[in-house]
Amino acid sequence: MTDSAGEFDGARGFDVVCLGESMALLAPEPIGPLTDGTALRLSIAGAESNVAINLARMGANVAWCGRVGADPFGAMIIDGLSDAGVDVGSIQVDTKLPTGVYFKDPHGGTVYYYRSGSAASAIDTSFISRLPSAKLIHVSGITPALSPQCSDGVQHLLVDRPHPATISFDVNHREKLWPVEFAAPVLRRLANASDLVFVGRDEAESLWGTTTASQVRDHLDGVPTLVVKDGAVGATVYSGDDEWFVPTPPVTVVEPVGAGDAFAAGYLYAHARSAHREVGLRLGHLMAGTVLGVTGDIGPAPDHAHIERVITDGDGG
């Protein structure tokens, strides 16, 4: 871990580096509307840190890189990620800007972000240039929406390529951060500059008007490997002229939050193990299913024996 003026240790090599913003999440417990004024449960939230935690629990050598404030929320994020097995040695702690916070209101499923001017919003090209060495760097479309500096930083990562790593990009559009008419062309440009892209079919329809996975493929024709997720239907991966589809296994859905991040982690873990792309889809479904059955962004610890069967035999059952 470094302070805001420190240097990253780039000598280490990771399977995956996840880049983005982690925040403090406050939600009522017991579940109820925020207006009831009941007790709030404090936890860690953030798409990229969710991916990092899931990867670490699967056995990957993974780091989360981001910026947090020198406050109790930032300390909680660092401690929580470290306890989950994620490397936190490249996190920058900002002594002036705060850690982002958001509140979840189960009444209507609304979230309220307080992340403007957060420490993470100061991620810039300098920060990107000093990321530690990794085989793969994972980032999402959330980060470029945080600030002009973040947008420049992600553009630098994907287009200028200061690192030799494979770049994974989850479109992850958040309309509360930027409206469709502004986000759509930017997210398409960033996706087409990436090596591996994750996008939801419904998300792509909202952004670009595509209605099928094959139309998404045509729209993002610059992406070497594209994964299109279609909820309870299944997921398709396109690579060159080849494609593979794996249906979603039946699962009882308690809450969908975090399932997309778990799916990405499953696919990336298979990628890190040099498994077939179809195996990546099966492992993605497996990990997503563990989250769909619980309230919270992270599911129960994965069954490592089952993961190995999926990796070696392609058995997702």
Buried (B, 14 or more C-beta within 10 A) or exposed (E): EBEBEEEBEBEBEBBBBBBBBBBBBBBBBEEBEBEEEEEBEEBBBBBBBBBBBBBBBBBBBBBBBBBBBBBEBBBBBBEBBBEBBBBBBBBBBBEEBBBBBBBBBBEEEEBEBBBEBBBBBBBBBEBBBBBBBBBBBBBBBBBBBBBEBBBBBBBBBBEEEEBEBBBBBBBBBBEEBBEEEEBBEBBBEBBBBBBBBBBBBEBBBBBBEBEBBEBBBEBBEEBEBBBBBBBEEBBBBBBEEEBBBBEBBEBEEEBEBBBBBBBBBBBBBBBBBEBEBBBBBBBBBBBBBBBBBBEBBBBEEBEEEBBEBBBEEBEBE
